[in-house]
Structure formats: structure tokens, C-alpha cells
């Protein structure tokens, strides 16, 4: 791996604010971001990235690459929770396995936003349609997780009202925000988009830094209780995302030649939802333990992806696949 790339990522100010949040918890500081402020910033980040993605889509033709990219994203959102579920069943019950599997099949919008910031720092272009791919990957994994719990559940508490959860997965705030802002960005003219650029673009990285500070505080608070769960959950939260990210980093070359798009596919496959899925699982799987699946996604997988995962996936895209092509030629 390019150590210079790794060092650049680890010294990214936004990432350092994440570590500051964790440190503040360890030092028992009273530092915190008000809940309403945190919610506003998360909405802003989704609005900004969705709007900019819509603008990119409006300036590009719908191609077969976009079509296959959308299908590939949906395939990942279905396939990942299925295979994860059967691995998790070796250790956990039906409800916990289904909830964790749904989390790892779904995506983390914050990880995606951080990955875009990483690409901008490295000056690597990407397609606006990748925002649509991210949005489409939220709901299928939740639905698959609910179906798995319903099919394999042995008691009434694990039998779920599918219609209610299906509606919730499609109208979840994060899904609605990203899809809505994507559509608005697509419909807005270039002149109209320029008028709100100071809001959608210029202050983006500053808000991302504050949000990652809040994520660090939240992760630090959940980490100690999670570590009591044992090493299986800890290893799963690192190894499975890494396998998913590395495999997709290589396989995505069949759908797109863009390094930026392939990198975002790898991040989407490697990330785990800690917003949309937990909200849905409160309804769908009340027996599932949120102190298990939430810290796995937020306190372990999220930090791994934004520190070591991103440079690893980009290295594979830029070097490993190239070497395979050269060897084959």
C-alpha cells in the first residue's frame, strides 16, 4: 500500500476531529454536539451530496454503464445480507443475525460522504450516478434482513409485519433526503445551482469535520460496552467489510473503468448502516440487541473504513487489478 496515501488520509482534518471525539470520551470530557445540531448537520450532508449528484446526472447521458452500476448496487444490497446472515447464525440468534446482516448489506451515508471528500483531496473524479446507487442500496438490505428474520424466526416475536417495514425503509428520513435532493439537483439549472453553491459546496468540509467529531464522541461511548460482547463480533466488523470492499474493488472493473466509481462501489460494499437500519429494526426486530449491531457498524466498521479501508481499496483499484490485466495480456 502507498504509505504516503495512508498518511494523507490519517492526517485529514475531518478524520482527526473524529479521533478527537473518541479522545474526549476517554478523557471523560463534557465535550458534546447538541442532538439538534447533529441532526441538522446530517441532513445538510445528505442534501449537499444528493444535490451535487443530481447536478452531475443532469449533465450526463444515461448510459449502459449507469444502468449496470445501478443493478450491481442493488445486487450487493441483496447478496451481502444473505451470506452475512448465515455466518452470523454460527454465533447469534435469528433476530440479532438478521439485524446485523441488514446493517452490513445496507450502506453508511456518512462513510460515503467521507469517501467523496477523500476522492476530492486525491483529485479523482467520479460519476454523479453513484449517489443514486447509494440511495438505492438502503431499502433492499433492510427488506432482505426482515425476510430472513421472518423466514427463520421460531417464535411470534420474530415474525415481522413486512408491509410496515417496507414502507418505513422507503420513507426513512435519510433515504428520502438523498433521493429528494438528488431529484432537485437534477431538475435545477446550472445557474440556479450556482446560486446556492456557497451552501451546498463551500462549507461542506467544515460541516463534515463537526459531524465526524460527533461520530467520534458517539463511537467512544459505545466502544467499551461493545467490547464485552466478545471477539467474534469485533472480528466480523473488520474482516467482512474488508473482504467485501476488496472483492468489489476488483469486480467493479467489469461495470466501470472510473477509479472514482470503483472506489465508491468498494466503500458502499464495505460500509454498514448505523442510521437507517437501526431505525427500521426498532420496528422490525424489537428482540434484536441494538447494543450489538449499532456499535459494530459505528464504533468498529466505520473507523476501519475511513482510516485503513479507503487507502486499501484505492490501492487495489489502482495497482492490483492493473497488474492482473497486464499479466493476462
ZAMAR-436559 format. One record per residue (C-alpha): residue number from 1; residue in three letters; x, y, z. Coordinates in Angstrom, 2 decimals. Example, Ala and Ser with C-alpha at 12.3 -4.5 7.8 and 13.67 -1.06 7.14 Angstrom:
<rs>
<r num="1" residu="ALA" x="12.30" y="-4.50" z="7.80"/>
<r num="2" residu="SER" x="13.67" y="-1.06" z="7.14"/>
</rs>
This chain:
<rs>
<r num="1" residu="UNK" x="0.00" y="0.00" z="0.00"/>
<r num="2" residu="UNK" x="1.14" y="3.57" z="-0.72"/>
<r num="3" residu="UNK" x="2.16" y="4.81" z="2.74"/>
<r num="4" residu="UNK" x="2.00" y="8.40" z="1.54"/>
<r num="5" residu="UNK" x="-1.67" y="7.90" z="0.66"/>
<r num="6" residu="UNK" x="-2.31" y="6.32" z="4.07"/>
<r num="7" residu="UNK" x="-0.55" y="9.19" z="5.85"/>
<r num="8" residu="UNK" x="-2.52" y="11.78" z="3.88"/>
<r num="9" residu="UNK" x="-5.75" y="10.08" z="4.89"/>
<r num="10" residu="UNK" x="-4.83" y="9.79" z="8.56"/>
<r num="11" residu="UNK" x="-3.91" y="13.49" z="8.71"/>
<r num="12" residu="UNK" x="-7.14" y="14.60" z="7.04"/>
<r num="13" residu="UNK" x="-8.57" y="17.29" z="9.41"/>
<r num="14" residu="UNK" x="-12.06" y="15.79" z="9.28"/>
<r num="15" residu="UNK" x="-10.70" y="12.39" z="10.34"/>
<r num="16" residu="UNK" x="-8.59" y="13.94" z="13.09"/>
<r num="17" residu="UNK" x="-11.74" y="15.53" z="14.50"/>
<r num="18" residu="UNK" x="-13.21" y="12.00" z="14.65"/>
<r num="19" residu="UNK" x="-10.25" y="10.88" z="16.77"/>
<r num="20" residu="UNK" x="-10.65" y="13.99" z="18.92"/>
<r num="21" residu="UNK" x="-14.20" y="12.89" z="19.67"/>
<r num="22" residu="UNK" x="-13.02" y="9.44" z="20.78"/>
<r num="23" residu="UNK" x="-10.25" y="11.02" z="22.89"/>
<r num="24" residu="UNK" x="-12.73" y="13.33" z="24.61"/>
<r num="25" residu="UNK" x="-14.73" y="10.32" z="25.80"/>
<r num="26" residu="UNK" x="-11.61" y="8.57" z="27.11"/>
<r num="27" residu="UNK" x="-10.66" y="11.74" z="29.00"/>
<r num="28" residu="UNK" x="-14.23" y="11.96" z="30.37"/>
<r num="29" residu="UNK" x="-14.64" y="15.43" z="28.91"/>
<r num="30" residu="UNK" x="-18.04" y="17.12" z="28.78"/>
<r num="31" residu="UNK" x="-17.49" y="17.94" z="25.08"/>
<r num="32" residu="UNK" x="-20.62" y="17.15" z="23.05"/>
<r num="33" residu="UNK" x="-22.53" y="18.26" z="19.98"/>
<r num="34" residu="UNK" x="-26.19" y="19.11" z="20.74"/>
<r num="35" residu="UNK" x="-28.57" y="16.50" z="19.34"/>
<r num="36" residu="UNK" x="-30.49" y="19.01" z="17.23"/>
<r num="37" residu="UNK" x="-27.24" y="20.36" z="15.75"/>
<r num="38" residu="UNK" x="-26.04" y="16.86" z="14.92"/>
<r num="39" residu="UNK" x="-29.33" y="16.05" z="13.20"/>
<r num="40" residu="UNK" x="-29.21" y="19.26" z="11.19"/>
<r num="41" residu="UNK" x="-25.66" y="18.57" z="10.01"/>
<r num="42" residu="UNK" x="-26.53" y="15.02" z="8.96"/>
<r num="43" residu="UNK" x="-29.48" y="16.38" z="6.94"/>
<r num="44" residu="UNK" x="-27.21" y="19.03" z="5.42"/>
<r num="45" residu="UNK" x="-24.59" y="16.45" z="4.35"/>
<r num="46" residu="UNK" x="-27.22" y="14.30" z="2.66"/>
<r num="47" residu="UNK" x="-28.76" y="17.36" z="1.00"/>
<r num="48" residu="UNK" x="-25.42" y="18.59" z="-0.28"/>
<r num="49" residu="UNK" x="-24.16" y="15.32" z="-1.70"/>
<r num="50" residu="UNK" x="-27.56" y="14.46" z="-3.18"/>
<r num="51" residu="UNK" x="-27.92" y="17.86" z="-4.84"/>
<r num="52" residu="UNK" x="-24.42" y="17.75" z="-6.32"/>
<r num="53" residu="UNK" x="-25.03" y="14.21" z="-7.55"/>
<r num="54" residu="UNK" x="-28.25" y="15.33" z="-9.22"/>
<r num="55" residu="UNK" x="-26.36" y="18.13" z="-10.95"/>
<r num="56" residu="UNK" x="-23.81" y="15.64" z="-12.24"/>
<r num="57" residu="UNK" x="-26.58" y="13.38" z="-13.53"/>
<r num="58" residu="UNK" x="-28.28" y="16.27" z="-15.33"/>
<r num="59" residu="UNK" x="-25.09" y="16.93" z="-17.31"/>
<r num="60" residu="UNK" x="-24.54" y="13.32" z="-18.37"/>
<r num="61" residu="UNK" x="-26.37" y="10.95" z="-20.69"/>
<r num="62" residu="UNK" x="-27.97" y="7.78" z="-19.33"/>
<r num="63" residu="UNK" x="-25.60" y="5.05" z="-20.47"/>
<r num="64" residu="UNK" x="-25.37" y="1.28" z="-20.08"/>
<r num="65" residu="UNK" x="-22.62" y="1.86" z="-17.53"/>
<r num="66" residu="UNK" x="-25.07" y="3.75" z="-15.32"/>
<r num="67" residu="UNK" x="-27.73" y="1.07" z="-15.85"/>
<r num="68" residu="UNK" x="-25.40" y="-1.78" z="-14.89"/>
<r num="69" residu="UNK" x="-23.98" y="0.21" z="-11.98"/>
<r num="70" residu="UNK" x="-27.47" y="0.65" z="-10.52"/>
<r num="71" residu="UNK" x="-28.18" y="-3.07" z="-10.92"/>
<r num="72" residu="UNK" x="-24.83" y="-4.01" z="-9.39"/>
<r num="73" residu="UNK" x="-25.55" y="-1.82" z="-6.36"/>
<r num="74" residu="UNK" x="-28.94" y="-3.46" z="-5.82"/>
<r num="75" residu="UNK" x="-27.35" y="-6.91" z="-6.23"/>
<r num="76" residu="UNK" x="-24.81" y="-6.10" z="-3.49"/>
<r num="77" residu="UNK" x="-27.59" y="-4.85" z="-1.20"/>
<r num="78" residu="UNK" x="-29.35" y="-8.22" z="-1.57"/>
<r num="79" residu="UNK" x="-26.41" y="-10.63" z="-1.68"/>
<r num="80" residu="UNK" x="-24.33" y="-9.25" z="1.22"/>
<r num="81" residu="UNK" x="-27.00" y="-9.58" z="3.94"/>
<r num="82" residu="UNK" x="-27.87" y="-13.13" z="2.79"/>
<r num="83" residu="UNK" x="-24.36" y="-14.53" z="3.11"/>
<r num="84" residu="UNK" x="-23.64" y="-12.47" z="6.25"/>
<r num="85" residu="UNK" x="-26.75" y="-13.87" z="7.92"/>
<r num="86" residu="UNK" x="-25.55" y="-17.48" z="7.70"/>
<r num="87" residu="UNK" x="-22.10" y="-16.56" z="9.04"/>
<r num="88" residu="UNK" x="-23.66" y="-14.69" z="11.96"/>
<r num="89" residu="UNK" x="-26.02" y="-17.58" z="12.81"/>
<r num="90" residu="UNK" x="-22.97" y="-19.56" z="13.97"/>
<r num="91" residu="UNK" x="-22.83" y="-17.24" z="16.97"/>
<r num="92" residu="UNK" x="-26.06" y="-15.21" z="17.27"/>
<r num="93" residu="UNK" x="-29.81" y="-15.75" z="17.28"/>
<r num="94" residu="UNK" x="-32.16" y="-15.13" z="14.38"/>
<r num="95" residu="UNK" x="-33.13" y="-11.55" z="15.29"/>
<r num="96" residu="UNK" x="-29.59" y="-10.39" z="16.01"/>
<r num="97" residu="UNK" x="-28.23" y="-12.11" z="12.90"/>
<r num="98" residu="UNK" x="-30.90" y="-10.55" z="10.69"/>
<r num="99" residu="UNK" x="-30.36" y="-7.06" z="12.11"/>
<r num="100" residu="UNK" x="-26.57" y="-7.23" z="11.77"/>
<r num="101" residu="UNK" x="-26.84" y="-8.71" z="8.26"/>
<r num="102" residu="UNK" x="-29.17" y="-5.87" z="7.21"/>
<r num="103" residu="UNK" x="-26.71" y="-3.32" z="8.62"/>
<r num="104" residu="UNK" x="-23.82" y="-4.74" z="6.60"/>
<r num="105" residu="UNK" x="-25.90" y="-5.10" z="3.44"/>
<r num="106" residu="UNK" x="-27.05" y="-1.51" z="3.71"/>
<r num="107" residu="UNK" x="-24.76" y="1.50" z="3.42"/>
<r num="108" residu="UNK" x="-23.42" y="4.29" z="5.58"/>
<r num="109" residu="UNK" x="-24.20" y="7.69" z="4.06"/>
<r num="110" residu="UNK" x="-21.57" y="9.31" z="6.30"/>
<r num="111" residu="UNK" x="-18.89" y="6.87" z="5.13"/>
<r num="112" residu="UNK" x="-19.92" y="7.60" z="1.54"/>
<r num="113" residu="UNK" x="-19.68" y="11.36" z="2.14"/>
<r num="114" residu="UNK" x="-16.25" y="10.93" z="3.77"/>
<r num="115" residu="UNK" x="-15.15" y="8.82" z="0.80"/>
<r num="116" residu="UNK" x="-16.19" y="11.59" z="-1.61"/>
<r num="117" residu="UNK" x="-14.14" y="14.07" z="0.42"/>
<r num="118" residu="UNK" x="-11.21" y="11.64" z="0.17"/>
<r num="119" residu="UNK" x="-11.59" y="11.48" z="-3.64"/>
<r num="120" residu="UNK" x="-11.68" y="15.26" z="-3.87"/>
<r num="121" residu="UNK" x="-8.46" y="15.52" z="-1.86"/>
<r num="122" residu="UNK" x="-6.83" y="12.98" z="-4.20"/>
<r num="123" residu="UNK" x="-8.38" y="14.80" z="-7.21"/>
<r num="124" residu="UNK" x="-10.05" y="11.64" z="-8.52"/>
<r num="125" residu="UNK" x="-13.30" y="12.23" z="-10.47"/>
<r num="126" residu="UNK" x="-16.44" y="10.12" z="-10.00"/>
<r num="127" residu="UNK" x="-19.90" y="9.91" z="-11.55"/>
<r num="128" residu="UNK" x="-22.91" y="11.65" z="-10.05"/>
<r num="129" residu="UNK" x="-24.96" y="8.49" z="-10.57"/>
<r num="130" residu="UNK" x="-23.06" y="6.89" z="-7.67"/>
<r num="131" residu="UNK" x="-25.25" y="8.96" z="-5.34"/>
<r num="132" residu="UNK" x="-28.28" y="7.21" z="-6.85"/>
<r num="133" residu="UNK" x="-26.55" y="3.85" z="-6.37"/>
<r num="134" residu="UNK" x="-26.04" y="4.65" z="-2.69"/>
<r num="135" residu="UNK" x="-29.68" y="5.68" z="-2.25"/>
<r num="136" residu="UNK" x="-30.96" y="2.52" z="-3.95"/>
<r num="137" residu="UNK" x="-28.88" y="0.27" z="-1.68"/>
<r num="138" residu="UNK" x="-30.58" y="1.40" z="1.54"/>
<r num="139" residu="UNK" x="-34.00" y="-0.24" z="1.26"/>
<r num="140" residu="UNK" x="-33.24" y="-3.70" z="-0.30"/>
<r num="141" residu="UNK" x="-30.93" y="-4.79" z="2.52"/>
<r num="142" residu="UNK" x="-33.49" y="-3.82" z="5.17"/>
<r num="143" residu="UNK" x="-36.16" y="-5.80" z="3.32"/>
<r num="144" residu="UNK" x="-33.84" y="-8.83" z="2.99"/>
<r num="145" residu="UNK" x="-32.95" y="-8.67" z="6.69"/>
<r num="146" residu="UNK" x="-36.63" y="-8.59" z="7.64"/>
<r num="147" residu="UNK" x="-37.40" y="-11.50" z="5.31"/>
<r num="148" residu="UNK" x="-34.59" y="-13.59" z="6.81"/>
<r num="149" residu="UNK" x="-35.88" y="-12.94" z="10.34"/>
<r num="150" residu="UNK" x="-39.42" y="-13.76" z="9.26"/>
<r num="151" residu="UNK" x="-38.44" y="-16.97" z="7.43"/>
<r num="152" residu="UNK" x="-36.11" y="-18.39" z="10.06"/>
<r num="153" residu="UNK" x="-37.80" y="-17.00" z="13.18"/>
<r num="154" residu="UNK" x="-39.04" y="-19.66" z="15.57"/>
<r num="155" residu="UNK" x="-41.43" y="-17.57" z="17.63"/>
<r num="156" residu="UNK" x="-44.07" y="-14.92" z="17.18"/>
<r num="157" residu="UNK" x="-41.81" y="-12.10" z="18.30"/>
<r num="158" residu="UNK" x="-39.53" y="-12.80" z="15.31"/>
<r num="159" residu="UNK" x="-42.38" y="-12.81" z="12.77"/>
<r num="160" residu="UNK" x="-42.50" y="-9.35" z="11.28"/>
<r num="161" residu="UNK" x="-45.18" y="-7.21" z="9.66"/>
<r num="162" residu="UNK" x="-43.49" y="-6.89" z="6.27"/>
<r num="163" residu="UNK" x="-45.67" y="-4.12" z="4.82"/>
<r num="164" residu="UNK" x="-44.96" y="-1.71" z="7.66"/>
<r num="165" residu="UNK" x="-41.20" y="-2.21" z="7.44"/>
<r num="166" residu="UNK" x="-41.22" y="-1.98" z="3.63"/>
<r num="167" residu="UNK" x="-42.94" y="1.41" z="3.88"/>
<r num="168" residu="UNK" x="-40.52" y="2.57" z="6.57"/>
<r num="169" residu="UNK" x="-37.46" y="1.52" z="4.55"/>
<r num="170" residu="UNK" x="-38.60" y="3.61" z="1.59"/>
<r num="171" residu="UNK" x="-39.69" y="6.66" z="3.59"/>
<r num="172" residu="UNK" x="-36.79" y="6.65" z="6.06"/>
<r num="173" residu="UNK" x="-35.50" y="10.20" z="6.51"/>
<r num="174" residu="UNK" x="-32.02" y="9.55" z="5.13"/>
<r num="175" residu="UNK" x="-33.36" y="7.72" z="2.07"/>
<r num="176" residu="UNK" x="-35.98" y="10.40" z="1.39"/>
<r num="177" residu="UNK" x="-33.46" y="13.22" z="1.84"/>
<r num="178" residu="UNK" x="-30.86" y="11.76" z="-0.52"/>
<r num="179" residu="UNK" x="-33.42" y="10.82" z="-3.20"/>
<r num="180" residu="UNK" x="-35.26" y="14.12" z="-2.90"/>
<r num="181" residu="UNK" x="-32.13" y="16.27" z="-3.10"/>
<r num="182" residu="UNK" x="-30.87" y="14.13" z="-5.99"/>
<r num="183" residu="UNK" x="-34.07" y="14.86" z="-7.91"/>
<r num="184" residu="UNK" x="-33.95" y="18.57" z="-7.05"/>
<r num="185" residu="UNK" x="-30.32" y="18.78" z="-8.17"/>
<r num="186" residu="UNK" x="-31.26" y="17.02" z="-11.40"/>
<r num="187" residu="UNK" x="-34.09" y="19.48" z="-12.12"/>
<r num="188" residu="UNK" x="-32.18" y="22.66" z="-11.18"/>
<r num="189" residu="UNK" x="-30.38" y="24.56" z="-13.92"/>
<r num="190" residu="UNK" x="-26.66" y="25.24" z="-13.72"/>
<r num="191" residu="UNK" x="-27.34" y="28.91" z="-12.98"/>
<r num="192" residu="UNK" x="-29.74" y="28.03" z="-10.16"/>
<r num="193" residu="UNK" x="-27.23" y="25.57" z="-8.69"/>
<r num="194" residu="UNK" x="-24.52" y="28.24" z="-8.77"/>
<r num="195" residu="UNK" x="-26.76" y="30.47" z="-6.64"/>
<r num="196" residu="UNK" x="-26.67" y="28.07" z="-3.67"/>
<r num="197" residu="UNK" x="-23.11" y="26.79" z="-4.23"/>
<r num="198" residu="UNK" x="-21.79" y="28.61" z="-1.10"/>
<r num="199" residu="UNK" x="-24.19" y="26.44" z="0.93"/>
<r num="200" residu="UNK" x="-24.01" y="23.13" z="-0.94"/>
<r num="201" residu="UNK" x="-20.26" y="23.13" z="-1.63"/>
<r num="202" residu="UNK" x="-18.12" y="25.78" z="0.07"/>
<r num="203" residu="UNK" x="-18.97" y="24.91" z="3.69"/>
<r num="204" residu="UNK" x="-19.27" y="21.15" z="3.12"/>
<r num="205" residu="UNK" x="-15.91" y="20.08" z="4.55"/>
<r num="206" residu="UNK" x="-16.34" y="22.22" z="7.66"/>
<r num="207" residu="UNK" x="-19.69" y="20.62" z="8.46"/>
<r num="208" residu="UNK" x="-18.22" y="17.19" z="7.75"/>
<r num="209" residu="UNK" x="-15.47" y="17.83" z="10.32"/>
<r num="210" residu="UNK" x="-18.02" y="18.80" z="13.01"/>
<r num="211" residu="UNK" x="-20.16" y="15.77" z="12.18"/>
<r num="212" residu="UNK" x="-17.19" y="13.40" z="12.42"/>
<r num="213" residu="UNK" x="-16.34" y="14.94" z="15.80"/>
<r num="214" residu="UNK" x="-19.85" y="13.99" z="16.91"/>
<r num="215" residu="UNK" x="-19.43" y="10.50" z="15.42"/>
<r num="216" residu="UNK" x="-16.19" y="10.11" z="17.38"/>
<r num="217" residu="UNK" x="-17.93" y="11.04" z="20.63"/>
<r num="218" residu="UNK" x="-20.76" y="8.60" z="19.91"/>
<r num="219" residu="UNK" x="-18.35" y="5.80" z="18.93"/>
<r num="220" residu="UNK" x="-16.23" y="6.33" z="22.03"/>
<r num="221" residu="UNK" x="-19.27" y="5.98" z="24.28"/>
<r num="222" residu="UNK" x="-20.39" y="2.71" z="22.67"/>
<r num="223" residu="UNK" x="-16.99" y="1.07" z="22.31"/>
<r num="224" residu="UNK" x="-16.47" y="-0.11" z="25.89"/>
<r num="225" residu="UNK" x="-19.84" y="-1.86" z="26.21"/>
<r num="226" residu="UNK" x="-19.42" y="-3.47" z="22.79"/>
<r num="227" residu="UNK" x="-16.03" y="-4.99" z="23.62"/>
<r num="228" residu="UNK" x="-17.75" y="-7.05" z="26.34"/>
<r num="229" residu="UNK" x="-19.64" y="-8.93" z="23.59"/>
<r num="230" residu="UNK" x="-16.56" y="-10.99" z="22.66"/>
<r num="231" residu="UNK" x="-14.12" y="-11.16" z="19.77"/>
<r num="232" residu="UNK" x="-16.41" y="-12.79" z="17.18"/>
<r num="233" residu="UNK" x="-18.43" y="-9.59" z="16.68"/>
<r num="234" residu="UNK" x="-15.27" y="-7.48" z="16.68"/>
<r num="235" residu="UNK" x="-13.54" y="-9.63" z="14.04"/>
<r num="236" residu="UNK" x="-16.71" y="-9.80" z="11.92"/>
<r num="237" residu="UNK" x="-16.98" y="-5.99" z="11.96"/>
<r num="238" residu="UNK" x="-13.50" y="-5.71" z="10.44"/>
<r num="239" residu="UNK" x="-12.94" y="-8.82" z="8.32"/>
<r num="240" residu="UNK" x="-16.29" y="-8.97" z="6.49"/>
<r num="241" residu="UNK" x="-16.25" y="-5.29" z="5.41"/>
<r num="242" residu="UNK" x="-12.63" y="-5.65" z="4.31"/>
<r num="243" residu="UNK" x="-13.45" y="-8.75" z="2.23"/>
<r num="244" residu="UNK" x="-16.48" y="-7.03" z="0.71"/>
<r num="245" residu="UNK" x="-14.53" y="-3.88" z="-0.10"/>
<r num="246" residu="UNK" x="-11.52" y="-5.68" z="-1.60"/>
<r num="247" residu="UNK" x="-13.64" y="-8.02" z="-3.74"/>
<r num="248" residu="UNK" x="-15.84" y="-5.24" z="-5.07"/>
<r num="249" residu="UNK" x="-12.80" y="-3.04" z="-5.70"/>
<r num="250" residu="UNK" x="-11.68" y="-5.70" z="-8.20"/>
<r num="251" residu="UNK" x="-15.05" y="-6.89" z="-9.55"/>
<r num="252" residu="UNK" x="-16.43" y="-3.39" z="-10.16"/>
<r num="253" residu="UNK" x="-13.97" y="-3.05" z="-13.05"/>
<r num="254" residu="UNK" x="-16.46" y="-5.10" z="-15.08"/>
<r num="255" residu="UNK" x="-19.04" y="-2.29" z="-14.78"/>
<r num="256" residu="UNK" x="-16.98" y="0.89" z="-14.90"/>
<r num="257" residu="UNK" x="-13.47" y="1.99" z="-15.81"/>
<r num="258" residu="UNK" x="-13.57" y="5.01" z="-13.50"/>
<r num="259" residu="UNK" x="-11.29" y="4.65" z="-10.46"/>
<r num="260" residu="UNK" x="-13.56" y="7.02" z="-8.53"/>
<r num="261" residu="UNK" x="-16.69" y="4.99" z="-9.25"/>
<r num="262" residu="UNK" x="-14.97" y="1.70" z="-8.41"/>
<r num="263" residu="UNK" x="-13.70" y="3.20" z="-5.15"/>
<r num="264" residu="UNK" x="-17.20" y="4.31" z="-4.17"/>
<r num="265" residu="UNK" x="-18.56" y="0.85" z="-5.01"/>
<r num="266" residu="UNK" x="-15.94" y="-0.66" z="-2.68"/>
<r num="267" residu="UNK" x="-16.87" y="1.77" z="0.10"/>
<r num="268" residu="UNK" x="-20.59" y="1.05" z="-0.34"/>
<r num="269" residu="UNK" x="-19.95" y="-2.70" z="-0.14"/>
<r num="270" residu="UNK" x="-17.68" y="-2.33" z="2.89"/>
<r num="271" residu="UNK" x="-19.77" y="0.14" z="4.90"/>
<r num="272" residu="UNK" x="-22.51" y="-0.67" z="7.37"/>
<r num="273" residu="UNK" x="-25.61" y="1.35" z="8.21"/>
<r num="274" residu="UNK" x="-25.95" y="2.79" z="11.70"/>
<r num="275" residu="UNK" x="-28.79" y="5.21" z="10.97"/>
<r num="276" residu="UNK" x="-31.41" y="3.77" z="8.59"/>
<r num="277" residu="UNK" x="-31.17" y="0.10" z="9.63"/>
<r num="278" residu="UNK" x="-31.30" y="0.65" z="13.43"/>
<r num="279" residu="UNK" x="-34.34" y="2.89" z="12.93"/>
<r num="280" residu="UNK" x="-36.05" y="0.18" z="10.88"/>
<r num="281" residu="UNK" x="-35.05" y="-2.65" z="13.22"/>
<r num="282" residu="UNK" x="-36.69" y="-0.94" z="16.18"/>
<r num="283" residu="UNK" x="-39.94" y="-1.72" z="14.35"/>
<r num="284" residu="UNK" x="-38.98" y="-4.91" z="12.54"/>
<r num="285" residu="UNK" x="-36.91" y="-6.76" z="15.13"/>
<r num="286" residu="UNK" x="-37.53" y="-5.45" z="18.66"/>
<r num="287" residu="UNK" x="-35.82" y="-8.59" z="20.02"/>
<r num="288" residu="UNK" x="-32.55" y="-7.72" z="18.26"/>
<r num="289" residu="UNK" x="-29.94" y="-6.19" z="20.55"/>
<r num="290" residu="UNK" x="-29.10" y="-2.62" z="19.40"/>
<r num="291" residu="UNK" x="-26.05" y="-2.57" z="21.70"/>
<r num="292" residu="UNK" x="-24.65" y="-5.26" z="19.40"/>
<r num="293" residu="UNK" x="-25.40" y="-4.25" z="15.81"/>
<r num="294" residu="UNK" x="-25.12" y="-0.48" z="16.32"/>
<r num="295" residu="UNK" x="-21.60" y="-0.41" z="17.85"/>
<r num="296" residu="UNK" x="-20.40" y="-2.98" z="15.30"/>
<r num="297" residu="UNK" x="-21.29" y="-0.62" z="12.46"/>
<r num="298" residu="UNK" x="-20.46" y="2.69" z="14.13"/>
<r num="299" residu="UNK" x="-17.61" y="2.00" z="16.56"/>
<r num="300" residu="UNK" x="-15.68" y="-0.65" z="14.58"/>
<r num="301" residu="UNK" x="-16.52" y="-0.77" z="10.86"/>
<r num="302" residu="UNK" x="-16.88" y="2.99" z="10.35"/>
<r num="303" residu="UNK" x="-13.45" y="3.89" z="11.86"/>
<r num="304" residu="UNK" x="-11.79" y="1.00" z="9.99"/>
<r num="305" residu="UNK" x="-13.17" y="2.11" z="6.64"/>
<r num="306" residu="UNK" x="-12.28" y="5.80" z="6.95"/>
<r num="307" residu="UNK" x="-8.76" y="5.12" z="8.25"/>
<r num="308" residu="UNK" x="-7.31" y="1.95" z="6.71"/>
<r num="309" residu="UNK" x="-10.09" y="0.80" z="4.38"/>
<r num="310" residu="UNK" x="-10.14" y="3.73" z="1.96"/>
<r num="311" residu="UNK" x="-6.40" y="3.71" z="1.13"/>
<r num="312" residu="UNK" x="-6.52" y="-0.11" z="0.84"/>
<r num="313" residu="UNK" x="-9.42" y="-0.17" z="-1.63"/>
<r num="314" residu="UNK" x="-7.92" y="2.61" z="-3.74"/>
<r num="315" residu="UNK" x="-4.56" y="0.81" z="-3.83"/>
<r num="316" residu="UNK" x="-6.25" y="-2.37" z="-5.09"/>
<r num="317" residu="UNK" x="-8.11" y="-0.43" z="-7.79"/>
<r num="318" residu="UNK" x="-5.03" y="1.43" z="-8.99"/>
<r num="319" residu="UNK" x="-2.48" y="-1.38" z="-8.75"/>
<r num="320" residu="UNK" x="-3.75" y="-4.92" z="-8.20"/>
<r num="321" residu="UNK" x="-6.30" y="-5.00" z="-10.99"/>
<r num="322" residu="UNK" x="-3.85" y="-3.30" z="-13.37"/>
<r num="323" residu="UNK" x="-1.27" y="-5.98" z="-12.67"/>
<r num="324" residu="UNK" x="-3.82" y="-8.72" z="-13.41"/>
<r num="325" residu="UNK" x="-4.68" y="-7.14" z="-16.76"/>
<r num="326" residu="UNK" x="-1.01" y="-6.77" z="-17.69"/>
<r num="327" residu="UNK" x="-0.24" y="-10.35" z="-16.67"/>
<r num="328" residu="UNK" x="-3.16" y="-11.59" z="-18.75"/>
<r num="329" residu="UNK" x="-2.04" y="-9.56" z="-21.76"/>
</rs>
